[in-house]
Amino acid sequence: MKNQYIFYSKTLSQQPDTAHEIHDVLCANAAANLGYDSVLVYPEPKRGSLNTLSLFSPFQPRQPAKDFVEFYDVQDKLKVASLPMPWPIDCVGGKFTASSTIISRYYLPFQLLRHTKIVHTRDWNFVKAAVKNRIPTIYERHYFQKEKIPTGVTESPFFQIAVTQSEIIRQSLIEQGFPPEKVVWLHNGFEQSFLLRQPQEAAAWRNELLGNASQSLVVYSGALYPFKGIDILIDAAKELPQIQFVITGGKEEQVTAYQQIAKDKQVENIKFLGWVLPRQRLVSLFQAADILVHPHCSGKSANFTNPVKFFQYMASGTPIVITEIPPLMLFKEMPLAAVWCEPDNPVKLAQALKQAIEIYPRRIEGYTNNIALAKPFSWENRIDKIISYVDESFRPQLIA
């Protein structure tokens, strides 16, 4: 019986700052947590000796390795299956030695098809191959669509739904040929682990990061790009020398560059932790903070960014300082423990942080309103909503 819910990711590198890969993993993990037979499938380059058996029987779902679990913070129900890509695949030019060709013309019809009830992917080539093989398909598209789409794919009954992150991107898909009734936008989600209280681990973070017990701790977690507001945050930290700032995330070279910027500006109350592993440790770090800060800049990138970090912050129960960018304005009327401020202004950000510390004293148990309001935005709820758009006859059966 075909019942597996296949999530296909084009790459899975386990490298910092790979939001699209993290998205793929956490979607698959959420489906597994809900009780679907969820398998995350991805190509694995094998440049050494060729294992012939792995090519003829490559689809072997298994529990992910320890380093995978620690990097992505997944639970024990998720299964993964790598598809071997031996030399010369992707090593020499040509259509027939490209991994996408091997996957769509060999692995999908001859190895995956007999197991697969539905596929869920961000890879358009995989979408086309799945529809051609009469597999119900969910497509994720998080960026603007610039090219016209062949109607034969999107109008097929096997093309079930395209999911994106904002109305502006949804409209771009419709303009380029997607049927309006087959395009929805949904927020991304947060991991269930952020709801687990970890008071001892949070206390250990405070002991490690703070110079004295009376000092306040402000934490930012996420990518280290200028449009994320990191420069604004460094300037705000200079305005508040009595507060300890901590920044997590980013590639090694980005961390080094921003450490130098902080040094050049003589900002001494800011620490860069880089990519925190195991990823599960972010949960207690968020709970250790007095304030979590979301300093995103205004501009084009702010118009369609998805508030994953915002939902993680909410789920932690820690008060938040939030910049007023379009994707977040939907939440401004919520009764959150939060202070809002205009973007691009380090002085206003510093004032908002100071105000938040004064009106929202740290609570070990967290602010329950924030936690409760976060719950509808879990990855599991997102998968439930996506499945609701799938024809009932195409939906995989729950196994647990």
Secondary structure, 3 states (H helix, E strand, C coil): CCCEEEEECCCCCCCCCCHHHHHHHHHHHHHHHHCECEEEEEEEEECCCCCHHHHHCCCCCECCCHHHHHHHCCCCCCEEEEEEEECCCCCCCCHHHCHHHHHHHHHHHHHHHHHEEEEEECCHHHHHHHHHCCCCEEEECCCCCCCCCCHHHHCCCCEEEEEECCHHHHHHHHHCCCCHHHEEECCCCECHHHHCCCHHHHHHHHHHHCCCCCCEEEEEECCCCHHHCHHHHHHHHHHCCCEEEEEECCCHHHHHHHHHHHHHCCCCCEEEEECCCCCCHHHHHHHHCCEEEECCCCCHHHHCCCCHHHHHHHHHCCCEEEECCHHHHHHCCCCCCEEEECCCCHHHHHHHHHHHHHHCCCCCCCCHHHHHHHHHHEHHHHHHHHHHCCCHHHCCCECC
